Structures are given as structure tokens and as C-alpha cells.
């Protein structure tokens, strides 16, 4: 491990350009940014846990080096992909429900265009 690595400085780095704004309240943008960063961390932890479980099952013991050097085979990769998609779907379900509600309330844009072009 590199003792010269400054995690605090790294966390304070900023991307070039203006930060995108999606909501009128900037606090909501910050909140969602934090939530998605945490979701990404949980996803990484889930993969690491899967690695540990697979190594324990195969070898009965786990060394940190084995965890760091583990590469999933095709089957494990596919299982992880399915699990990750399900995880993201659960996180995004609230957004999806909102989009579905908007679609139910508003006709598709092409229906509006067709109706207006006939008038």
C-alpha cells in the first residue's frame, strides 16, 4: 500500500467544466450524487464479497493476495452481471416509476405531433 497516497486530496478533486444541474434545488443534485456514489461502493463490495465466497468455496481459505488477483470465469462473470443489473434496477425503480407515471399521464410525443398535423 502506498503511504504517500492522499485520499483527502483525491476526494476534493474537481472535474473540468461546470457541474451538470438536473434539479432546481442544487441540494438534490448533491444528494443524488452522494447516493449514486454510495451505490457504486456497495456494488464494488458485493463483487468483492462474491470473490471471497468463491475463493472460500474453492480453497477453504482466503488470502488477501488471492482476492486482489481473482478474475472471475465466464460463468461467474455472467452471474455477477445479472446480479448487478438487478441491483441497479432496484436502485432506479423509483425513477422508473416516475417515468412510467409521466408516460401514463402524457401521450407519446408522436401521437401529439400526428394529432396536431391533422388539425
C-alpha positions as CSV (number, residue, x, y, z in Angstrom):
1,X,0.0,0.0,0.0
2,X,1.3,3.4,-0.9
3,X,1.5,5.6,2.2
4,X,2.1,8.7,0.1
5,X,-1.4,8.5,-1.5
6,X,-3.5,11.4,-0.2
7,X,-7.1,10.2,-0.2
8,X,-8.4,13.5,1.1
9,X,-6.8,15.4,-1.7
10,X,-8.1,12.9,-4.2
11,X,-11.7,13.2,-2.9
12,X,-11.5,17.0,-3.2
13,X,-10.5,17.0,-6.9
14,X,-12.9,18.6,-9.3
15,X,-13.7,17.8,-12.9
16,X,-13.1,20.5,-15.5
17,X,-16.1,22.5,-16.6
18,X,-19.4,23.3,-15.0
19,X,-21.1,20.5,-12.9
20,X,-24.3,19.5,-14.6
21,X,-27.5,20.5,-12.9
22,X,-30.6,18.4,-13.2
23,X,-32.8,19.8,-10.4
24,X,-33.9,23.3,-9.5
25,X,-32.5,22.7,-6.0
26,X,-28.7,22.1,-6.0
27,X,-29.1,20.2,-2.8
28,X,-31.0,17.5,-4.7
29,X,-28.1,17.2,-7.2
30,X,-25.6,16.8,-4.4
31,X,-27.9,14.3,-2.6
32,X,-28.3,12.1,-5.8
33,X,-24.6,12.4,-6.5
34,X,-23.9,11.0,-3.0
35,X,-26.5,8.3,-3.2
36,X,-25.1,7.0,-6.5
37,X,-21.5,7.2,-5.2
38,X,-22.6,5.0,-2.3
39,X,-24.5,2.7,-4.6
40,X,-21.3,2.2,-6.7
41,X,-19.3,1.5,-3.5
42,X,-21.9,-1.1,-2.4
43,X,-21.8,-2.7,-5.9
44,X,-18.0,-3.0,-5.6
45,X,-18.4,-4.5,-2.1
46,X,-20.9,-7.0,-3.5
47,X,-18.4,-8.2,-6.1
48,X,-15.6,-8.4,-3.5
49,X,-17.9,-10.5,-1.3
50,X,-18.7,-12.7,-4.2
51,X,-14.9,-13.2,-4.8
52,X,-14.3,-14.1,-1.2
53,X,-17.2,-16.6,-1.2
54,X,-16.0,-18.2,-4.4
55,X,-12.4,-18.5,-3.1
56,X,-13.6,-19.9,0.2
57,X,-15.7,-22.5,-1.5
58,X,-12.9,-23.5,-3.9
59,X,-9.9,-23.4,-1.4
60,X,-11.4,-23.3,2.1
61,X,-9.1,-20.4,2.9
62,X,-8.6,-16.9,1.6
63,X,-5.6,-14.7,1.3
64,X,-5.7,-11.0,0.5
65,X,-3.4,-11.6,-2.5
66,X,-5.9,-14.2,-3.8
67,X,-8.7,-11.6,-3.6
68,X,-6.7,-8.9,-5.3
69,X,-5.7,-11.3,-8.1
70,X,-9.0,-13.0,-8.6
71,X,-10.5,-12.9,-12.1
72,X,-14.0,-14.4,-12.5
73,X,-14.5,-17.1,-15.1
74,X,-17.2,-16.7,-17.7
75,X,-20.0,-18.2,-15.6
76,X,-19.1,-16.1,-12.5
77,X,-18.9,-13.0,-14.7
78,X,-22.4,-13.7,-16.1
79,X,-23.8,-14.3,-12.6
80,X,-22.3,-11.0,-11.4
81,X,-23.7,-9.2,-14.5
82,X,-27.2,-10.5,-13.7
83,X,-26.8,-9.6,-10.0
84,X,-25.5,-6.1,-10.9
85,X,-28.4,-5.4,-13.3
86,X,-30.9,-6.5,-10.7
87,X,-29.2,-4.3,-8.1
88,X,-29.2,-1.2,-10.4
89,X,-32.9,-1.9,-11.3
90,X,-33.8,-1.9,-7.6
91,X,-32.0,1.4,-7.0
92,X,-33.5,3.0,-10.1
93,X,-37.0,1.7,-9.5
94,X,-38.2,5.0,-8.0
95,X,-37.1,6.9,-11.1
96,X,-38.6,4.3,-13.4
97,X,-41.9,4.5,-11.6
98,X,-41.8,8.3,-12.0
99,X,-41.1,8.0,-15.8
100,X,-43.9,5.4,-16.1
101,X,-46.3,7.7,-14.3
102,X,-45.4,10.6,-16.7
103,X,-45.9,8.3,-19.7
104,X,-49.3,7.3,-18.4
105,X,-50.3,11.0,-17.9
106,X,-49.0,12.3,-21.2
107,X,-49.5,10.8,-24.6
108,X,-46.3,9.9,-26.6
109,X,-44.9,12.9,-28.4
110,X,-45.5,11.4,-31.8
111,X,-49.2,11.0,-31.0
112,X,-49.4,14.7,-30.3
113,X,-47.5,15.5,-33.5
114,X,-49.8,13.4,-35.6
115,X,-52.9,15.0,-34.0
116,X,-51.6,18.5,-34.5
117,X,-50.6,17.8,-38.1
118,X,-54.2,16.7,-38.9
119,X,-55.7,19.8,-37.4
